[in-house]
Amino acid sequence: MSKSKYSPDSDGYYGEFGGAFIPEMLVPNITELRENYLKIIESDEFIKEFHHLLRDYTGRPTPLYFAKRLSEKYQTNIHLKREDLNHTGAHKINNTIGQVLLAEKLGKKRIIAETGAGQHGVATATVCALKGLECVVYMGALDVQRQAPNVTKMKMLGATVVPVESGNKTLKDATNEAMRDWINHPDDTYYIIGSVVGPHPYPDLVARMQSVISYEISLQLNTHIGRSFPDYVLACVGGGSNAAGGFYHFLENPAVKLIGAEAAGKGIDTPETAATLALGKTGILHGSKSKLIQDKYGQVIEPYSISAGLDYPGVGPLHSYLQSTGRCTYIPVTDQEALDAAMELTQLEGIIPALESAHALALLSKQKWNRSHHMVIILSGRGDKDMDTYSKYFSHESH
Ligand SMILES: *Cc1c(COP(=O)(O)O)cnc(C)c1O
C-alpha cells in the first residue's frame, strides 16, 4: 500500500501517536534506517528475495480455512488465516525475514533482538542461522527461566542469549539492554524489533512486512467467496503486529470492521492485566508515544497475561491511533475466556491455537453475528509452546 491516511507522517506520527524518542547516540542508526528502508523494501530485488523466502522457506501463502463447525456454532461464516502453519509456528517469521534482508542490504553483519516469551528471539535466531549472521538475543533473566524450551532453540540455532539481570528481569529490561548494545555498535549491528512498536520507522516497517497477511486474505477471499474483502477481521493485539498485518489492506475500506482482542489477564478491574488500550494513558515507551499502562505516578506497571506474547505494557502507536479515530475497536479478553476459546477451537476444528490467538477466538462469544457475513480471524500461532499452561488448566478443570 502506498501513502494512506493510516501511514505515519514523515516524523513517524499517526495522529498524536508514534514519533522517535531516542537517545542522542541512537540518532545516526535510526536516521540511516529511516532514510533507506522504503527505498530498499520497495526495490524489485528485495521484493523478489522476500517473496521467494516467504514461499519456499516459510511456506506462504498460509491457507485461509473455512471453519465449518465453528461457523455453525456462531451462525456466521468464519475463515481462519492460518499463520500458525508458518515455519517456526507463528507470524513473527514474516517480519524477521524481511528485516534480515534489509539488514543485509544495509551492509550489517551482526543482528541483535530482544525477546520476552522467546518467540521473536527464535524467529530472529532462525533467519540468522539461515543467513549465517551473528545473532545476540537479550532476554530478561526471569524470562530465560520461564521460557526454557525457546532458550534451547535459540542456542541450537547458534544465537547468543544474554540474560538481563536488571529491573524486573523481563521484556522491558531486555529492551533497554538491546538499545544499549545498539548504541555501542552503531556501524555493524542491526536491531530487529519484533512488533509494530519502537521508534519510527519500526512501526511502519513491521506493519509493511506483516501486511502480506491481509494481501493474501484479499486474494484468497476473492477465490473462495467472490469478493476480496470480509465484513470483519478479528486479531489479537500484543504489540499489534499480526493485527496490523491482518488489517493493513482493509484500513481504507469502511465496509470492513476491524476488531482487536487485548489481554485482560484476570480482568481489567484487577492489577493483573495487560489491557493497554482499555486502561492506558498516553506516554512514551521504547521510543514512541502510545497508550501505556501506568500507575498514578506515571510509572509503567508490570503487565500480566496468561499468554506471554500479549504480556506487554504498551501497544504500537498505529493501534492507539486506530482506536482514537474509531476505525478499530479493541476488546479485553480474560485468561479464562481465552482458555475456553482454545478448547472450543481444538474440539470443533482439530486445531490447537496459541494462547495469544485464542484471545481473538474468544471475541466470537462476545456479540451476535450475522448469518450472511464473512469474518476472518487471524490465527497468529500454534499452541505447541503453550502445552504446559493448557495441561495445568485441564487438570484443574477435571477436579
Ligand atoms: C508474539 C505473538 C503475538 C503478539 O504479537 P503481535 O505483535 O501483537 O502480533 C501474538 N500471537 C503469537 C502466536 C505470537 O507469537
The ligand as an SDF file (V2000), in Angstrom:
LIG
                    3D

 15 15  0  0  0  0  0  0  0  0999 V2000
    4.2010  -12.5930   19.6330 C   0  0  0  0  0  0  0  0  0  0  0  0
    2.8800  -13.1830   19.3430 C   0  0  0  0  0  0  0  0  0  0  0  0
    1.7020  -12.4010   19.3640 C   0  0  0  0  0  0  0  0  0  0  0  0
    1.6680  -10.9610   19.7790 C   0  0  0  0  0  0  0  0  0  0  0  0
    2.4180  -10.0960   18.9840 O   0  0  0  0  0  0  0  0  0  0  0  0
    1.7440   -9.0530   17.9740 P   0  0  0  0  0  0  0  0  0  0  0  0
    2.8630   -8.1760   17.5990 O   0  0  0  0  0  0  0  0  0  0  0  0
    0.6570   -8.3480   18.7120 O   0  0  0  0  0  0  0  0  0  0  0  0
    1.2140   -9.8330   16.8350 O   0  0  0  0  0  0  0  0  0  0  0  0
    0.5060  -12.9990   19.0050 C   0  0  0  0  0  0  0  0  0  0  0  0
    0.4510  -14.3040   18.6730 N   0  0  0  0  0  0  0  0  0  0  0  0
    1.5420  -15.0910   18.6690 C   0  0  0  0  0  0  0  0  0  0  0  0
    1.3880  -16.5250   18.3050 C   0  0  0  0  0  0  0  0  0  0  0  0
    2.7890  -14.5570   18.9900 C   0  0  0  0  0  0  0  0  0  0  0  0
    3.8720  -15.3530   18.9800 O   0  0  0  0  0  0  0  0  0  0  0  0
  1  2  1  0
  2  3  1  0
  2 14  2  0
  3  4  1  0
  3 10  2  0
  4  5  1  0
  5  6  1  0
  6  7  2  0
  6  8  1  0
  6  9  1  0
 10 11  1  0
 11 12  2  0
 12 13  1  0
 12 14  1  0
 14 15  1  0
M  END
$$$$
